[in-house]
Amino acid sequence: MSKPAKAGDTAKGSLPFEEAVNKLEGIVEAMEADDLPLETLLARYEEGARLVKICQEKLAEAEVKIQQLEKNAAGELKLKPLDLPEEA
């Protein structure tokens, strides 16, 4: 059985994406396999929700960085300014 992560361990940006995904998978497996009391299930659900948010934020950051890359005429990748859509 895996230990739930402490709230401080999942502060924004402090946890690598892969580690957050691994912890999330462990939480899901434990919730599916164990006969846990409701309070424990709720605590694990809350931790899982925090981990999902971290993963989504890291994926969004990666997507922005990827969108900023473009190939120049020599085939080299370079960073280009990001054009953000205007919000209405």
trRosetta pair geometry for C-beta under 8 A, 3 or more apart (Angstrom, degrees):
i j d omega theta_ij theta_ji phi_ij phi_ji
1 30 5.8 86 -147 -124 78 116
1 34 6.5 59 -112 -75 116 139
2 23 7.6 -175 151 -140 146 63
2 26 4.0 6 19 170 164 129
2 27 7.2 -90 78 -65 126 50
2 29 7.9 76 7 68 119 108
2 30 5.8 -117 38 -51 89 134
4 27 6.9 65 -113 -103 81 104
4 43 6.2 -47 -95 132 177 106
4 44 5.7 -128 -96 -97 123 72
4 47 5.0 -170 -165 -29 109 169
5 9 4.3 -115 179 75 107 137
5 10 5.7 99 115 -39 134 105
5 23 5.5 12 -35 -161 129 146
5 47 5.8 147 49 -162 86 126
5 51 7.5 109 34 -69 140 113
6 9 4.7 104 59 -8 77 104
6 10 7.9 -173 89 0 48 84
7 10 6.4 -73 -161 42 36 98
7 11 7.9 67 144 -58 64 76
7 47 7.8 -116 -87 -104 62 85
7 50 7.4 -155 -134 -98 69 173
8 11 5.9 -11 -164 -31 47 110
9 14 7.1 -149 -174 107 35 123
9 15 6.4 68 155 -76 73 118
10 14 7.3 165 -160 64 10 106
10 15 5.7 -19 -118 -16 52 144
10 20 7.2 101 -126 -116 93 101
10 47 7.1 161 -18 -155 155 75
10 50 4.6 82 129 136 149 124
10 51 6.1 -88 -129 -76 134 65
10 54 5.9 -118 -167 -42 90 142
11 14 4.5 48 68 6 89 132
11 15 7.7 137 52 -16 52 93
12 54 6.8 -166 -116 -108 51 84
12 57 6.7 -39 -143 98 96 169
13 57 8.0 -81 -60 117 68 135
15 19 5.4 -127 -177 86 89 115
15 20 4.8 103 126 -64 123 98
15 23 7.8 -52 -170 12 142 141
15 51 7.8 -70 102 -123 157 78
15 54 5.7 13 64 178 118 155
16 19 4.6 85 63 10 87 107
16 20 6.9 -156 91 -9 43 87
17 20 5.8 -60 -151 36 29 111
17 21 6.4 27 155 -17 66 106
17 54 7.8 -172 -108 134 55 93
17 55 6.2 96 -146 -123 81 69
17 58 4.4 -167 -85 126 105 156
17 59 7.4 113 -129 -55 132 70
18 21 5.7 -53 -148 36 32 111
18 22 6.3 32 153 -19 65 106
19 22 5.6 -52 -146 37 32 112
19 23 6.3 31 155 -17 65 105
20 23 5.9 -55 -147 38 30 109
20 24 6.2 32 153 -21 64 108
20 51 4.9 168 -171 -157 90 89
20 54 4.8 -138 -131 97 154 126
20 55 5.2 -167 114 -64 130 87
20 58 7.4 155 35 5 147 145
21 24 5.6 -55 -147 37 30 114
21 25 6.4 33 154 -20 65 104
21 51 7.8 157 -76 167 27 114
21 55 6.1 96 -71 -104 80 129
22 25 5.7 -52 -148 35 31 111
22 26 6.5 33 152 -19 63 105
23 26 5.6 -54 -151 36 33 114
23 27 6.4 36 151 -21 66 103
23 47 7.9 -96 149 150 115 111
23 51 5.7 -148 91 -114 108 146
24 27 5.7 -52 -149 33 32 112
24 28 6.5 32 153 -18 65 105
24 48 5.7 99 -136 -138 80 79
24 51 4.3 -173 -73 122 101 141
24 52 6.6 110 -120 -63 139 67
24 55 7.0 -31 -25 -33 154 140
25 28 5.7 -54 -148 36 32 111
25 29 6.3 32 155 -18 66 106
26 29 5.8 -54 -145 37 30 110
26 30 6.2 28 157 -17 65 108
27 30 5.9 -58 -147 38 28 109
27 31 6.2 27 156 -19 64 109
27 44 5.0 168 -159 -174 102 100
27 47 6.1 -162 -109 93 148 110
27 48 4.7 -165 113 -76 149 102
27 51 7.2 164 11 21 145 150
28 31 5.8 -58 -147 37 29 110
28 32 6.3 22 157 -14 64 110
28 48 6.9 103 -59 -120 76 137
29 32 5.9 -62 -147 40 28 107
29 33 5.9 7 163 -5 67 119
30 33 6.2 -67 -133 46 25 99
30 34 5.3 -2 -179 1 68 122
30 36 7.5 55 149 -44 90 139
30 44 6.6 -133 89 -138 118 153
31 34 7.0 -49 -107 44 16 93
31 36 7.0 -68 -123 23 55 138
31 41 6.2 96 -133 -132 99 83
31 44 5.6 -177 -72 113 108 143
31 45 7.4 91 -106 -66 147 75
31 48 7.9 -33 -25 -43 145 147
36 40 4.3 -111 176 86 116 125
36 41 5.1 144 96 -55 118 84
36 44 7.5 32 119 3 168 138
37 40 5.0 91 60 9 78 103
37 41 7.1 -144 98 -5 39 90
38 41 5.6 -57 -148 38 33 113
38 42 6.3 33 156 -20 68 105
39 42 5.8 -54 -149 35 30 111
39 43 6.5 30 153 -19 63 105
40 43 5.7 -53 -148 36 33 112
40 44 6.3 29 154 -15 66 107
41 44 5.9 -58 -148 40 30 108
41 45 6.2 34 153 -23 65 107
42 45 5.5 -52 -145 35 32 114
42 46 6.4 34 155 -20 64 103
43 46 5.8 -52 -150 34 30 111
43 47 6.5 29 152 -16 63 106
44 47 5.6 -53 -146 39 34 111
44 48 6.2 39 152 -22 65 106
45 48 5.6 -54 -148 37 30 114
45 49 6.4 34 152 -23 64 102
46 49 5.7 -51 -150 31 32 113
46 50 6.7 33 151 -18 63 102
47 50 5.7 -52 -153 34 35 112
47 51 6.4 34 150 -18 66 106
48 51 5.5 -55 -147 38 34 112
48 52 6.3 39 153 -23 67 102
49 52 5.7 -48 -147 32 32 114
49 53 6.6 35 152 -20 62 103
50 53 5.8 -54 -154 34 32 113
50 54 6.6 34 149 -19 65 104
51 54 5.6 -51 -149 34 36 113
51 55 6.4 35 153 -18 66 105
52 55 5.7 -55 -149 38 32 111
52 56 6.3 32 154 -19 66 106
53 56 5.8 -54 -146 37 30 111
53 57 6.3 30 155 -19 64 106
54 57 5.9 -58 -150 37 29 110
54 58 6.3 25 155 -16 65 108
55 58 5.9 -57 -146 39 30 108
55 59 6.2 29 156 -17 65 108
56 59 5.8 -56 -146 38 29 110
56 60 6.3 31 154 -21 64 106
57 60 5.7 -54 -148 35 31 112
57 61 6.5 32 153 -19 64 104
58 61 5.7 -50 -148 34 33 113
58 62 6.4 34 152 -19 64 105
59 62 5.6 -54 -147 37 33 112
59 63 6.3 38 152 -24 65 104
60 63 5.6 -51 -148 33 32 114
60 64 6.6 35 153 -20 63 102
61 64 5.9 -54 -154 33 32 111
61 65 6.6 29 151 -16 65 106
62 65 5.7 -56 -150 37 34 111
62 66 6.3 34 153 -20 67 106
63 66 5.7 -54 -147 36 31 111
63 67 6.3 31 155 -19 65 107
64 67 5.8 -57 -148 37 30 110
64 68 6.5 31 152 -24 63 107
64 82 6.3 -3 -168 -110 93 151
65 68 5.7 -57 -152 31 32 114
65 69 7.1 35 151 -26 63 100
66 69 6.0 -53 -159 22 37 112
67 82 6.5 71 103 -121 110 99
68 79 5.2 5 143 -153 111 77
68 80 5.6 -170 -171 55 62 64
68 81 7.5 -57 -138 -175 96 5
68 82 5.3 -55 -89 -68 98 92
69 77 5.0 -7 -167 -168 109 112
69 78 7.3 145 -147 70 61 26
69 79 6.5 -42 -92 -98 57 50
69 80 7.3 137 -119 12 8 88
70 77 7.2 147 74 -147 23 64
70 78 6.5 -33 65 62 72 74
70 80 4.9 18 11 -16 119 132
71 75 5.7 -16 -168 -143 119 36
71 76 6.8 140 -149 68 68 27
71 77 5.9 -46 -91 -90 62 56
71 78 7.8 108 -128 15 20 77
72 75 7.4 -58 69 9 62 16
72 76 5.4 -10 39 59 104 82
72 77 8.0 169 0 -106 79 10
72 78 5.5 36 -34 5 111 124
